[in-house]
Amino acid sequence: MIADKTAIKIQYFFYFGAMGIYLPYFNLYCLHIGFTGLQIGSLSALRAAVLIIFSILWGLLADRKDIRRPIYVLCSFASTALWALFLFTTDFRFMLVITLVYGALFAPIISFLEAFAMDVLGKTKNRYGRTRAWGSVSFIAVVILLGRMIDRYDVGIVIVLVLIISLAQATASTVMPRIDAQRHTQAHDAVRLFSVHTMVFLVCAFLMLVSHGAYYGFFSIHLAQLGYGGSFIGICWALASAAEVVVMINSARLFARFSFKRVLAVSFAAAVMRWGILFAASSALVIMASQLLHAVTYGAFHMAGILYMDQLAPAAEKTLGQALNNAATYGLGLSVGFFVSGALYESGHTAPLFLFSAVVAVAGGVLFAGYHHWASPPATPTAAA
């Protein structure tokens, strides 16, 4: 079991190491090679949208045929090979095609990894944050180092570096644990996967990630527009991840005191505050301070969402449950967020993007809090106190 947990930590380390390059700097690279805001938003939206379909399809196949691990290894290597094609073109149409195929192969990796983590952690799932924190530590290191490298060299190095880390992740995927298929036949008293509780959660989680579209797609461009350089951009991303690590390391204490639903509700309120600050602020100190809210809007929200979905999903649908969560959030949610943000950026100003984000976060929070105020709780044996 210790070896299995180590394998999971290594996967998080490499996966989010690559994200530490892609999220802050890939869109800057696209801007550097001459793409418009709408083209940048469309590329990001397409990549996210492909997750909607293929993460669910891969999840269905994995649960029905009990082949989660083979799919995970295959998609890790195949998506890495597809990414390499970005080295050979800066044509928008060709990059759209690469993004489409790459996204289809990359789609199951994070949702499968979350399902692996839930299985391996077993009765210690409330300590999930300590395992997931390895990804955040990697993210921090990468964004700081890469920010300095971009100031010294060129933003084009992001393509090569993502390829290198992705290859390391794919190689390490070959030692992922083999999960006992007996879990498919065990009785489980959780609610059905497609219950009203699940659907409301997925809609609200979708809205939360729509609100994050401006941040993940245009935060670096926003800072560059305000006159900040690559080093400051890297520091801001790293500061957010550092705050995230703190809350993840203390996940057991957090969920011992608060229910998953309480944490999710507070996360929406924090998101409204965070996006409002970014809409109004230009001060470096204020922007950096707002990044500390990432501990709640991403760190706490992500952990509570993964654990809540695991609680809601029947035993035979664990992979599909996480795939649906990933599709609704990092698939459909970010896709809509990226596309709307790209369209709004056509005006040439980034601040309105964050006003839109704040409004969407308000909608998600009101729906989530309102529904759970009136609805009876889902039948589950593992709810946090």
C-alpha positions in Angstrom: 0.0 0.0 0.0 2.9 2.4 0.8 4.3 1.7 -2.7 0.9 2.4 -4.2 0.6 5.7 -2.4 4.1 6.7 -3.6 3.0 5.9 -7.2 0.0 8.2 -6.8 2.1 11.0 -5.4 4.6 10.7 -8.3 1.7 11.0 -10.8 0.4 14.1 -9.1 3.9 15.6 -9.0 4.4 15.1 -12.8 0.9 15.9 -13.8 0.7 19.3 -12.0 4.3 20.0 -12.9 3.2 20.0 -16.6 0.2 22.1 -15.6 2.5 24.6 -13.9 3.9 25.2 -17.4 0.7 25.0 -19.4 -1.7 27.0 -17.4 0.3 30.2 -16.8 2.3 30.2 -20.0 0.8 28.4 -23.0 -1.7 31.2 -23.7 1.2 33.7 -23.4 3.0 31.6 -26.0 -0.1 31.7 -28.2 -0.2 35.5 -27.8 3.5 35.6 -28.6 3.0 33.8 -32.0 0.3 36.3 -33.0 -3.0 34.7 -32.0 -6.0 36.9 -31.2 -7.9 36.8 -27.9 -10.8 34.9 -29.6 -8.3 32.3 -31.1 -6.6 31.9 -27.7 -10.0 31.4 -26.0 -11.1 29.0 -28.7 -8.0 26.8 -28.4 -8.4 26.7 -24.6 -12.2 26.0 -24.9 -11.7 23.2 -27.4 -9.2 21.5 -25.2 -11.5 21.7 -22.2 -14.6 20.8 -24.2 -13.1 17.5 -25.5 -12.7 16.5 -21.8 -16.5 16.6 -21.5 -17.1 13.8 -24.0 -14.0 11.7 -23.7 -13.5 11.7 -20.0 -17.0 10.2 -19.7 -16.5 7.7 -22.5 -13.1 6.6 -21.1 -14.7 6.4 -17.6 -17.6 4.2 -18.8 -15.2 1.9 -20.6 -12.9 1.6 -17.6 -15.7 0.7 -15.2 -17.5 -1.7 -17.6 -14.4 -3.6 -18.7 -12.3 -3.1 -15.5 -9.4 -1.7 -17.6 -8.8 1.6 -15.8 -5.0 1.0 -15.5 -4.4 0.0 -19.2 -6.3 3.0 -20.4 -4.4 5.3 -18.1 -1.0 4.1 -19.3 -2.1 4.1 -23.0 -3.5 7.6 -22.8 -0.5 8.9 -20.9 1.9 7.8 -23.7 -0.4 8.7 -26.6 -1.2 12.2 -25.4 2.5 12.9 -24.9 3.2 11.9 -28.5 0.5 14.2 -29.7 1.8 17.1 -27.7 5.1 16.8 -29.5 3.4 17.9 -32.7 3.2 21.5 -31.3 6.9 21.7 -31.9 6.4 21.7 -35.6 3.7 24.3 -36.2 2.4 27.8 -35.3 -0.6 27.6 -37.7 -3.9 28.1 -35.8 -5.9 25.6 -37.8 -3.3 22.8 -37.4 -3.0 23.6 -33.7 -6.8 23.3 -33.4 -6.5 19.8 -34.9 -3.7 18.8 -32.6 -5.6 20.2 -29.6 -8.7 18.1 -30.5 -6.9 14.8 -30.8 -4.5 15.5 -27.9 -7.5 16.4 -25.6 -9.3 13.2 -26.5 -6.3 11.2 -25.3 -5.4 13.4 -22.3 -9.0 13.5 -21.1 -9.1 10.6 -18.7 -5.8 11.1 -16.9 -6.8 13.4 -14.0 -10.2 11.8 -13.4 -8.6 8.3 -13.4 -5.8 9.5 -11.1 -8.4 10.9 -8.7 -10.2 7.5 -8.8 -6.9 5.7 -8.2 -6.3 7.9 -5.2 -9.7 7.2 -3.6 -9.1 3.5 -4.0 -5.6 3.5 -2.6 -6.4 5.8 0.3 -9.4 3.7 1.4 -10.5 4.6 4.9 -8.1 7.5 5.1 -9.7 9.5 2.3 -9.9 12.6 4.5 -6.1 12.7 4.2 -6.4 13.0 0.4 -5.0 16.5 0.5 -1.6 15.4 1.8 -1.3 13.1 -1.3 -2.6 15.7 -3.7 -0.3 18.4 -2.3 2.6 16.7 -4.1 1.1 18.1 -7.3 0.9 21.6 -5.8 4.5 21.6 -4.7 5.6 20.6 -8.2 3.4 23.4 -9.6 5.0 26.0 -7.4 8.6 25.0 -8.3 7.8 24.9 -12.0 6.1 28.3 -12.2 8.9 30.1 -10.3 11.7 28.6 -12.3 9.9 29.0 -15.6 9.0 32.6 -15.0 12.7 33.4 -14.6 13.6 31.3 -17.7 11.0 33.2 -19.8 12.4 36.6 -18.7 15.9 35.4 -19.8 15.0 33.3 -22.9 11.7 33.0 -24.8 8.2 31.8 -24.0 8.5 29.2 -26.7 10.3 26.9 -24.3 7.0 26.0 -22.7 6.3 23.5 -25.5 9.5 21.5 -25.0 9.2 21.6 -21.2 5.7 20.3 -21.2 6.8 17.5 -23.5 9.7 16.5 -21.2 7.5 16.4 -18.0 4.7 14.6 -19.8 7.1 11.9 -20.9 8.2 11.5 -17.3 4.6 11.2 -16.2 3.9 8.6 -18.9 6.9 6.5 -18.0 6.0 6.6 -14.3 2.4 5.5 -15.1 3.6 2.0 -15.8 3.9 1.4 -12.0 0.4 2.5 -11.2 -1.4 0.1 -8.8 -3.6 -2.7 -10.0 -7.0 -2.2 -8.2 -8.9 -5.3 -7.1 -12.0 -5.7 -9.3 -13.9 -7.0 -6.3 -15.1 -3.4 -5.6 -17.6 -3.8 -8.5 -19.5 -6.5 -6.7 -19.5 -5.1 -3.2 -22.8 -3.7 -1.8 -22.9 0.0 -1.4 -25.5 2.1 0.3 -24.7 5.4 -1.4 -27.3 7.2 -3.5 -27.5 6.6 -7.2 -24.9 8.3 -9.3 -27.5 10.4 -11.1 -29.5 11.6 -8.1 -30.8 15.1 -7.7 -28.0 15.8 -5.2 -25.4 14.8 -7.7 -26.9 16.8 -10.5 -27.1 19.9 -8.4 -23.5 19.5 -7.3 -22.3 19.1 -10.9 -24.2 22.2 -12.1 -22.8 24.2 -9.2 -19.3 22.8 -9.8 -19.7 23.7 -13.5 -20.4 27.3 -12.5 -17.5 27.5 -10.2 -15.1 26.4 -13.0 -16.8 28.8 -15.5 -15.8 31.5 -13.0 -12.2 30.2 -13.1 -12.0 30.5 -16.9 -10.7 34.1 -16.8 -8.1 33.1 -14.2 -6.7 30.0 -15.9 -7.0 31.4 -19.4 -6.1 35.1 -19.0 -4.6 35.9 -15.6 -1.1 35.9 -17.0 -2.2 38.1 -19.9 -4.0 40.3 -17.3 -0.8 40.8 -15.4 1.3 41.4 -18.5 -1.3 44.0 -19.6 -0.9 45.7 -16.2 2.9 45.9 -16.9 4.2 42.9 -14.9 6.9 40.6 -16.1 7.4 36.8 -16.2 9.0 36.6 -12.8 6.1 38.4 -11.1 3.6 36.2 -13.0 5.4 33.1 -11.8 5.5 34.3 -8.2 1.7 35.0 -8.3 0.9 31.5 -9.6 3.3 30.0 -7.1 1.8 32.0 -4.2 -1.6 30.6 -5.1 -0.3 27.1 -5.1 1.6 27.6 -1.8 -1.7 28.6 -0.2 -3.3 25.6 -1.7 -0.7 23.3 -0.3 -1.3 24.6 3.2 -5.0 23.7 3.1 -4.3 20.4 1.5 -1.8 19.3 4.1 -4.4 20.1 6.7 -7.3 18.3 4.9 -7.9 15.8 7.7 -8.4 18.6 10.2 -10.6 20.6 7.8 -13.0 17.7 7.1 -13.0 16.6 10.7 -14.6 20.0 11.6 -16.6 20.9 8.5 -18.8 18.9 6.1 -18.0 18.7 2.4 -21.1 20.8 1.7 -20.1 23.6 4.1 -16.6 23.8 2.6 -18.1 24.0 -0.9 -20.5 26.8 0.1 -17.7 28.9 1.6 -15.5 28.3 -1.5 -18.2 30.1 -3.6 -18.1 33.1 -1.3 -14.3 33.2 -1.5 -14.5 33.1 -5.3 -16.8 36.1 -5.5 -14.4 38.0 -3.3 -11.3 36.9 -5.3 -12.6 37.8 -8.7 -14.0 41.1 -7.4 -10.5 42.0 -6.2 -8.9 41.1 -9.5 -11.5 43.2 -11.4 -10.7 46.3 -9.4 -7.0 46.0 -8.3 -3.8 46.9 -10.1 -1.5 47.0 -7.0 1.0 44.2 -6.9 0.5 43.8 -3.2 -3.3 43.5 -3.5 -3.0 41.1 -6.4 -0.6 38.9 -4.5 -2.8 38.9 -1.4 -5.8 37.9 -3.5 -3.9 34.8 -4.6 -4.0 33.5 -1.1 -7.8 32.9 -1.6 -6.7 30.1 -4.0 -6.4 28.0 -0.9 -10.2 28.1 -0.7 -11.5 28.6 -4.3 -9.4 25.8 -5.6 -7.7 23.9 -2.8 -10.6 23.4 -0.4 -13.2 23.3 -3.2 -11.3 20.7 -5.2 -10.8 18.4 -2.2 -14.4 18.7 -1.0 -15.6 18.1 -4.6 -13.6 15.0 -5.1 -14.6 13.5 -1.7 -18.2 14.5 -2.1 -18.4 12.9 -5.5 -16.8 9.7 -4.1 -19.4 9.8 -1.4 -22.3 10.1 -3.9 -21.1 7.6 -6.5 -22.1 3.9 -6.1 -19.2 1.4 -5.7 -19.4 0.2 -9.3 -19.3 3.7 -10.7 -16.4 5.4 -8.9 -14.3 6.0 -12.1 -17.4 7.3 -14.0 -18.3 9.5 -11.0 -14.9 11.2 -11.0 -15.1 11.4 -14.9 -18.4 13.2 -14.7 -17.1 15.6 -12.1 -14.0 16.3 -14.2 -16.2 16.7 -17.4 -18.6 19.1 -15.7 -15.8 21.2 -14.2 -12.5 21.1 -16.1 -14.3 20.1 -19.2 -17.6 22.0 -19.7 -17.0 24.6 -17.0 -13.5 25.7 -18.2 -14.6 25.4 -21.8 -17.4 27.9 -21.3 -15.2 30.1 -19.1 -12.4 30.2 -21.6 -14.6 30.9 -24.6 -16.6 33.7 -22.9 -13.4 35.2 -21.6 -11.8 35.0 -25.0 -14.8 36.8 -26.5 -14.8 39.5 -23.8 -11.0 40.0 -24.3 -11.7 41.1 -27.9 -12.3 44.5 -26.4 -8.7 44.6 -25.4 -9.2 44.8 -21.7 -8.9 41.9 -19.2 -10.6 43.4 -16.1 -14.2 42.8 -17.3 -13.4 39.1 -17.5 -13.1 38.9 -13.7 -16.4 40.9 -13.2 -18.1 38.2 -15.3 -16.3 35.5 -13.1 -17.6 37.1 -9.9 -21.2 37.1 -11.2 -21.0 33.5 -12.2 -19.6 32.5 -8.8 -22.5 34.3 -7.1 -25.0 32.3 -9.2 -23.2 29.0 -8.3 -23.1 29.8 -4.6 -26.7 30.9 -4.4 -27.9 27.7 -6.2 -25.8 25.4 -4.0 -26.6 27.1 -0.7 -30.3 27.5 -1.6 -30.8 23.9 -2.6 -29.1 22.4 0.4 -31.0 24.7 2.7 -34.3 23.1 1.7 -33.2 19.6 0.5 -32.8 16.6 2.8 -29.2 15.3 2.9 -28.2 12.3 0.7 -28.1 8.9 2.3 -24.4 8.1 2.8 -22.4 6.4 5.6 -19.3 8.6 5.2 -20.6 12.1 5.5 -18.3 14.5 7.4 -19.6 15.9 10.6 
